[in-house]
Amino acid sequence: MLAILGTGLAAYRFELGERYLPGLAADPVTEPEQVLPPAGLELPAWTAPAAVPGVAPTAALDPREVQALLRRGLADSDLGRHVVAAVGDLSGAGADWTSGDGTYLPASTTKLLTAAAALEALGPDRRFVTRVTTGRTSRELVLVGGGDPLLASGPPSAEEDVWPARADVRTLARTTAAALGPGARVRVRYDDSLFAGPSENPRWRADYVPDDIVSPITALMVDSGREAPGDYRRSADPSLAAAVVFAKELAAAGVAVAGRPRPGTVPGGAGDLAAVESAPLGDIVEHLLAVSDNETSEVVAHHVGLAVAGKGSFAAGSAGVLATLQGLGLPTAGVQLYDGSGLSRDNRLTTALVLGVLRVAAGPSGRALRGVVTGLPVAGFTGSLTYRFDEGAPVARGMVRAKTGTLSGVSSLAGLATGRDGTPMVFVLAADDVADADETDAQEAIDRLAALLATCRCAAPG
């Protein structure tokens, strides 16, 4: 199990550096001394954890030790009036230490549930296909959305290091043009009926979509619904925008395209002209957890709804996630879930459920769910934790992996840590009633608490 969490900082730099921090791309075999931490990050000298007589690495935790370690930090006034915490051993053999009432507004730690349920319901090898079919006439094409959350408008440039791999509309258009042959003239229709409405979650704040915080969610989106790659502005109609990009790329490939794309459906007996497929779901899950991708999380949750209830919607996705986790034997009592990303302020999770998800994903029976663990950002190194953990114990950098959760007034972390005695543990730390003026300080306080876990010699005596 320690191999999953990583027993040293080098493993994180070698295995994840190139993916998330291209500046760390030295070859660990031929030039390990050249693999450096990110600029400005000072790391402590690594020493192996000292063996504790009578304590095995997978031993249960001593709640008294955890309490003594975290008590003062949890009382930090910057965290506000509602703070919850829970820490337990990785196996679940011992009792969890808890503080607070155990229920919290999760923000993006919700994505842990979405990721786990998707891997369980769909499998890590599942891919999502975007295709082009013939239409109702010989001059009509239908672009069919398959719910690929990472579908791009075009392939990356030679200078770009994009992970995971993206299917793209330019390649789809060129393949379609080749299938049509020279001199083709067509009209473009688009079919996004795989998902049911609404495209905006009624449990989100009303300004989220108009203010370009998140895109409307449809089964046919390019560049996560953004108007251009890397642009913060979102399209009001991602399906139409995707069809417009496809039509332009068709024209660029030599096909005469008449009129503007319009909605349509695939007629019975239609044949596929071309198709592109996404990266495997396992890679997509790692991505959505690492960078906390809201649109990808919502699309993935819709797929869970389709798999479990036969409907791709916000409501069916949320219900499907909880039903899937229940099927894994996890406790869902007291949980309120309304989306897959954690943008809804009506969501409520329990620390018991989150610890359970982490245990299953990291445990011996959770191989299909392992992407939940491997996708967790690494403190001070990758994803949404790359530039965090500059406060607190330096040894935590590389020894804490956690999903972040941030909304106004909310700061949370949930993940895994390895103590100084070699004991792996799961944890949740959350404050969801933080004053506006204290939000930065609250985030740093949460990081310090997680960092303390990496210093812990908390295993119960054998």
Order of alpha helices (4+ residues) and beta strands (2+ residues): alpha-alpha-alpha-beta-beta-beta-alpha-beta-beta-alpha-beta-alpha-beta-beta-beta-alpha-alpha-alpha-beta-alpha-alpha-beta-beta-beta-alpha
